[in-house]
């Protein structure tokens, strides 16, 4: 079950004034957390928007930036690309292999 579905069940049981026991269920602290939220008047089961790091750096802008850098210097390394674009090495490798269809060529 998804987290939103669990929250919906917790909300339903809370509003009915019932307790529930099940084999596959969230841990006790998660249930008490959501019951407290429902008691305080928060009745949405969806997650609130959080500030912070964007969910993905695999944007069209980053893909085109990596592609331009490669076209300028075909011998540029993954580490150099990561440093210049401020993207992790793993994300640069994903862009190279999955988005630009480039493979490592041995000398």
ZAMI-189478 format. One line per field, with one value per atom (N, C-alpha, C): residue number from 1; residue in one letter; atom name; x, y, z. Coordinates in pm, 1 decimal, decimal comma, m for minus. Layout:
# ZAMI-189478
k NUM:...;
r A:...;
a CA:...;
px X:...;
py Y:...;
pz Z:...;
***
This chain:
# ZAMI-189478
k 1:1:1:2:2:2:3:3:3:4:4:4:5:5:5:6:6:6:7:7:7:8:8:8:9:9:9:10:10:10:11:11:11:12:12:12:13:13:13:14:14:14:15:15:15:16:16:16:17:17:17:18:18:18:19:19:19:20:20:20:21:21:21:22:22:22:23:23:23:24:24:24:25:25:25:26:26:26:27:27:27:28:28:28:29:29:29:30:30:30:31:31:31:32:32:32:33:33:33:34:34:34:35:35:35:36:36:36:37:37:37:38:38:38:39:39:39:40:40:40:41:41:41:42:42:42:43:43:43:44:44:44:45:45:45:46:46:46:47:47:47:48:48:48:49:49:49:50:50:50:51:51:51:52:52:52:53:53:53:54:54:54:55:55:55:56:56:56:57:57:57:58:58:58:59:59:59:60:60:60:61:61:61:62:62:62:63:63:63:64:64:64:65:65:65:66:66:66:67:67:67:68:68:68:69:69:69:70:70:70:71:71:71:72:72:72:73:73:73:74:74:74:75:75:75:76:76:76:77:77:77:78:78:78:79:79:79:80:80:80:81:81:81:82:82:82:83:83:83:84:84:84:85:85:85:86:86:86:87:87:87:88:88:88:89:89:89:90:90:90:91:91:91:92:92:92:93:93:93:94:94:94:95:95:95:96:96:96:97:97:97:98:98:98:99:99:99:100:100:100:101:101:101:102:102:102:103:103:103:104:104:104:105:105:105:106:106:106:107:107:107;
r X:X:X:X:X:X:X:X:X:X:X:X:X:X:X:X:X:X:X:X:X:X:X:X:X:X:X:X:X:X:X:X:X:X:X:X:X:X:X:X:X:X:X:X:X:X:X:X:X:X:X:X:X:X:X:X:X:X:X:X:X:X:X:X:X:X:X:X:X:X:X:X:X:X:X:X:X:X:X:X:X:X:X:X:X:X:X:X:X:X:X:X:X:X:X:X:X:X:X:X:X:X:X:X:X:X:X:X:X:X:X:X:X:X:X:X:X:X:X:X:X:X:X:X:X:X:X:X:X:X:X:X:X:X:X:X:X:X:X:X:X:X:X:X:X:X:X:X:X:X:X:X:X:X:X:X:X:X:X:X:X:X:X:X:X:X:X:X:X:X:X:X:X:X:X:X:X:X:X:X:X:X:X:X:X:X:X:X:X:X:X:X:X:X:X:X:X:X:X:X:X:X:X:X:X:X:X:X:X:X:X:X:X:X:X:X:X:X:X:X:X:X:X:X:X:X:X:X:X:X:X:X:X:X:X:X:X:X:X:X:X:X:X:X:X:X:X:X:X:X:X:X:X:X:X:X:X:X:X:X:X:X:X:X:X:X:X:X:X:X:X:X:X:X:X:X:X:X:X:X:X:X:X:X:X:X:X:X:X:X:X:X:X:X:X:X:X:X:X:X:X:X:X:X:X:X:X:X:X:X:X:X:X:X:X:X:X:X:X:X:X;
a N:CA:C:N:CA:C:N:CA:C:N:CA:C:N:CA:C:N:CA:C:N:CA:C:N:CA:C:N:CA:C:N:CA:C:N:CA:C:N:CA:C:N:CA:C:N:CA:C:N:CA:C:N:CA:C:N:CA:C:N:CA:C:N:CA:C:N:CA:C:N:CA:C:N:CA:C:N:CA:C:N:CA:C:N:CA:C:N:CA:C:N:CA:C:N:CA:C:N:CA:C:N:CA:C:N:CA:C:N:CA:C:N:CA:C:N:CA:C:N:CA:C:N:CA:C:N:CA:C:N:CA:C:N:CA:C:N:CA:C:N:CA:C:N:CA:C:N:CA:C:N:CA:C:N:CA:C:N:CA:C:N:CA:C:N:CA:C:N:CA:C:N:CA:C:N:CA:C:N:CA:C:N:CA:C:N:CA:C:N:CA:C:N:CA:C:N:CA:C:N:CA:C:N:CA:C:N:CA:C:N:CA:C:N:CA:C:N:CA:C:N:CA:C:N:CA:C:N:CA:C:N:CA:C:N:CA:C:N:CA:C:N:CA:C:N:CA:C:N:CA:C:N:CA:C:N:CA:C:N:CA:C:N:CA:C:N:CA:C:N:CA:C:N:CA:C:N:CA:C:N:CA:C:N:CA:C:N:CA:C:N:CA:C:N:CA:C:N:CA:C:N:CA:C:N:CA:C:N:CA:C:N:CA:C:N:CA:C:N:CA:C:N:CA:C:N:CA:C:N:CA:C:N:CA:C:N:CA:C:N:CA:C:N:CA:C:N:CA:C:N:CA:C:N:CA:C:N:CA:C:N:CA:C:N:CA:C:N:CA:C:N:CA:C;
px 83,8:0,0:89,0:46,0:117,3:94,9:182,4:173,6:41,6:m3,9:m129,4:m247,5:m241,7:m349,7:m351,6:m233,2:m226,7:m283,9:m246,4:m295,5:m446,8:m500,5:m645,8:m715,1:m658,4:m715,7:m705,4:m588,9:m571,6:m672,3:m690,2:m786,3:m927,9:m964,4:m1097,5:m1122,4:m1027,1:m1043,4:m1042,7:m961,6:m959,7:m1096,0:m1151,4:m1280,3:m1392,5:m1380,3:m1479,4:m1453,3:m1336,6:m1302,8:m1259,4:m1205,7:m1166,0:m1014,4:m968,3:m828,2:m821,4:m705,0:m691,8:m560,3:m561,8:m438,4:m437,7:m321,8:m308,9:m167,2:m148,8:m15,9:76,3:29,2:109,9:57,3:127,7:84,4:206,0:191,9:304,2:336,7:456,9:495,7:413,5:420,7:338,4:363,5:489,9:519,9:458,7:454,1:392,9:242,8:180,2:35,8:5,9:82,2:55,8:83,2:183,6:212,4:90,5:32,2:m80,9:m207,8:m226,1:m342,8:m332,8:m212,0:m193,2:m225,1:m181,6:m211,2:m362,1:m432,3:m576,6:m647,3:m599,6:m659,4:m643,2:m531,5:m506,9:m584,0:m657,5:m739,6:m685,8:m566,8:m508,5:m570,0:m654,6:m727,9:m683,3:m581,8:m530,7:m436,4:m442,8:m353,6:m233,5:m227,0:m117,6:m0,1:121,6:240,4:238,0:291,8:302,0:426,9:426,1:541,4:658,0:776,9:895,8:996,4:1064,3:1173,1:1296,2:1387,9:1511,5:1559,6:1638,2:1699,7:1593,8:1611,7:1516,3:1518,3:1406,4:1399,5:1494,9:1534,6:1622,7:1704,1:1828,1:1911,2:1911,8:1833,8:1828,8:1727,6:1759,8:1672,5:1726,8:1643,2:1686,4:1801,8:1799,0:1906,0:2038,8:2040,5:2164,5:2211,2:2118,9:2155,0:2218,5:2159,3:2215,1:2349,0:2366,0:2493,9:2603,8:2575,3:2673,3:2704,3:2603,5:2625,4:2713,7:2689,9:2771,5:2916,8:2938,4:3074,7:3146,8:3074,9:3135,2:3167,8:3081,0:3105,6:3224,2:3247,5:3362,2:3493,5:3490,1:3610,6:3570,9:3595,6:3555,2:3634,2:3744,8:3828,7:3803,6:3699,6:3668,1:3628,1:3668,9:3639,0:3506,8:3456,4:3331,8:3351,4:3469,3:3497,7:3498,7:3556,4:3558,5:3416,6:3336,9:3197,4:3121,4:3141,5:3073,9:3117,0:3246,1:3296,4:3240,6:3241,2:3197,2:3046,5:2970,2:2823,9:2766,9:2853,6:2810,5:2701,7:2719,4:2630,7:2715,1:2656,1:2731,3:2782,0:2886,4:2945,0:2841,9:2764,5:2661,9:2555,8:2516,1:2416,4:2473,6:2601,2:2665,7:2671,4:2705,1:2709,6:2571,7:2468,0:2331,3:2296,4:2332,9:2306,9:2380,8:2506,7:2586,4:2530,3:2496,3:2454,9:2307,7:2220,2:2076,7:2016,7:2068,1:2006,9:2081,2:2213,8:2292,0:2339,5:2314,1:2353,0:2501,3:2584,5:2729,6:2788,2:2888,4:2956,8:3106,4:3169,8:3314,4:3382,7:3482,3:3555,4:3698,5:3751,1:3888,3:3985,0:4106,7:4208,2:4278,4;
py m117,5:0,0:124,9:226,2:352,9:429,9:525,8:604,4:680,8:734,3:810,4:719,3:594,2:500,3:467,9:445,8:421,4:540,0:659,9:779,3:790,3:752,1:757,0:659,9:540,6:442,4:492,6:547,9:601,9:712,8:800,5:910,4:854,6:758,1:699,1:637,6:558,0:492,5:593,5:698,1:802,0:871,2:906,4:975,8:886,9:754,2:660,6:626,2:668,3:639,9:496,5:431,1:290,9:276,6:167,7:128,4:13,0:m8,4:m116,8:m188,3:m317,5:m396,3:m473,6:m477,8:m548,9:m602,1:m700,7:m757,7:m660,2:m605,2:m511,2:m370,6:m299,4:m164,0:m79,8:52,1:138,7:121,5:162,5:147,1:238,5:212,2:281,6:432,5:473,6:617,2:690,2:625,8:689,0:706,1:604,9:613,4:723,2:728,4:832,1:971,2:982,4:1111,9:1160,9:1071,9:1112,6:1133,6:1056,3:1077,7:1215,1:1252,5:1386,9:1495,5:1476,1:1575,1:1586,8:1472,3:1475,5:1540,6:1514,8:1576,2:1727,8:1774,9:1919,1:1990,0:1913,7:1975,3:1959,3:1905,9:1882,2:1755,0:1765,7:1649,5:1600,1:1662,7:1616,4:1498,1:1400,0:1285,0:1297,7:1404,9:1425,8:1492,6:1467,3:1532,3:1680,4:1761,7:1904,6:1929,2:2040,2:2076,9:2110,3:2061,1:2088,0:2163,4:2257,8:2328,8:2240,4:2267,9:2192,0:2162,3:2060,3:2021,4:1979,4:2017,7:1974,2:1822,9:1764,3:1618,8:1555,4:1627,7:1567,7:1675,6:1641,9:1733,8:1695,1:1594,6:1548,2:1629,7:1756,3:1845,7:1864,4:1915,5:1941,2:2040,8:2138,1:2237,3:2170,8:2082,2:2014,1:1918,8:1851,9:1761,2:1840,6:1953,6:2033,8:2096,0:2132,4:2186,6:2081,6:1960,1:1851,7:1824,0:1823,0:1797,7:1905,6:2031,7:2141,9:2129,3:2094,6:2078,7:1965,0:1857,8:1745,0:1783,3:1859,5:1900,5:1997,7:2074,7:2165,4:2089,6:1986,0:1907,6:1761,4:1682,7:1542,3:1458,0:1511,7:1436,0:1475,8:1549,0:1591,9:1469,5:1468,4:1354,3:1375,6:1266,8:1273,7:1363,8:1351,9:1436,1:1583,9:1616,9:1755,9:1805,5:1719,7:1757,2:1781,9:1694,5:1709,6:1839,0:1869,9:1991,9:2116,6:2118,4:2237,9:2260,2:2153,4:2168,1:2166,6:2132,4:2121,6:2015,0:1905,2:1789,8:1672,4:1578,9:1464,0:1378,8:1303,5:1217,1:1115,6:1059,6:962,7:1022,6:1146,3:1211,7:1243,3:1282,6:1307,4:1178,0:1067,6:938,9:898,5:926,1:897,0:979,3:1106,6:1193,5:1139,6:1103,0:1054,5:925,6:830,4:698,8:693,2:749,0:733,3:840,4:962,6:1072,5:1104,0:1095,7:1128,3:1003,9:885,8:758,8:753,0:801,7:798,2:688,4:619,9:512,9:540,8:481,1:493,6:414,9:476,5:411,4:392,0:269,7:241,0:288,8:325,0:370,5:253,1;
pz 0,0:0,0:0,0:m67,4:m71,2:58,4:86,7:209,3:217,4:104,7:103,6:137,4:89,7:120,6:269,7:328,7:472,9:549,9:508,0:577,4:567,1:451,4:434,6:529,6:545,0:637,1:780,6:818,0:952,9:978,7:880,2:894,9:911,8:829,5:836,5:973,8:1021,2:1151,2:1265,8:1253,3:1355,9:1364,2:1250,0:1248,1:1300,6:1283,3:1336,0:1482,7:1535,1:1673,4:1697,1:1595,0:1607,8:1602,0:1659,0:1645,9:1548,7:1489,7:1393,3:1414,8:1393,0:1390,9:1260,6:1198,6:1071,4:1060,6:974,4:955,4:883,2:773,4:696,3:722,1:806,2:837,9:873,5:871,0:908,3:1056,7:1095,9:1235,0:1326,3:1454,4:1553,2:1552,5:1540,7:1544,0:1424,2:1307,8:1190,6:1211,1:1268,8:1294,7:1395,4:1505,2:1605,9:1550,3:1463,1:1399,6:1320,7:1239,3:1156,7:1239,2:1344,4:1430,9:1495,9:1541,4:1598,5:1496,4:1372,1:1267,4:1244,8:1241,4:1220,4:1339,1:1461,0:1580,2:1578,4:1523,9:1521,8:1410,3:1328,8:1225,3:1085,1:1070,0:938,2:882,6:780,8:732,0:594,5:536,0:407,5:429,5:342,5:352,6:258,5:182,8:88,7:159,0:108,5:162,2:126,5:217,1:190,2:105,3:30,5:m50,1:41,9:7,1:87,2:3,8:68,8:2,7:4,6:m82,5:m81,8:m221,4:m230,2:m355,1:m456,5:m582,0:m683,7:m696,8:m737,9:m742,9:m842,4:m943,2:m1042,7:m1112,5:m1144,1:m1221,4:m1368,4:m1403,0:m1541,0:m1620,1:m1639,9:m1713,8:m1855,1:m1941,1:m2079,3:m2083,0:m1992,8:m1987,8:m1955,6:m1855,5:m1818,9:m1928,5:m1993,7:m2102,8:m2216,8:m2252,0:m2361,3:m2321,7:m2193,7:m2148,0:m2159,2:m2115,4:m2125,9:m2272,5:m2355,8:m2498,5:m2561,7:m2527,7:m2582,1:m2538,1:m2410,4:m2360,9:m2432,8:m2462,0:m2532,9:m2676,8:m2741,3:m2879,1:m2887,5:m2780,7:m2779,0:m2759,2:m2676,7:m2648,0:m2634,8:m2738,5:m2739,9:m2639,7:m2586,1:m2493,2:m2347,2:m2322,9:m2186,9:m2104,0:m1977,1:m1890,7:m1817,3:m1761,8:m1685,1:m1562,9:m1499,6:m1382,7:m1420,2:m1535,5:m1580,9:m1610,1:m1672,9:m1700,1:m1570,8:m1472,7:m1343,8:m1275,7:m1281,2:m1218,1:m1285,3:m1417,4:m1490,4:m1483,8:m1477,1:m1474,4:m1333,2:m1233,6:m1093,4:m1076,6:m1149,4:m1142,4:m1094,3:m1023,8:m975,6:m1092,2:m1064,4:m1166,7:m1215,8:m1124,0:m1162,2:m1253,5:m1225,3:m1310,3:m1447,9:m1452,2:m1581,8:m1662,0:m1595,4:m1665,5:m1717,1:m1638,5:m1683,0:m1806,2:m1804,7:m1920,3:m2043,1:m2024,5:m2137,2:m2195,4:m2110,3:m2158,7:m2198,8:m2114,8:m2138,0:m2227,9:m2218,0:m2294,2:m2423,7:m2419,9:m2538,9:m2613,2:m2557,6:m2619,1:m2654,1:m2563,6:m2584,3:m2498,0:m2552,7:m2481,3:m2474,2:m2374,4:m2358,4:m2470,4:m2531,1:m2638,4:m2590,4:m2600,9:m2560,7:m2666,3:m2621,3:m2714,6:m2777,1;
***
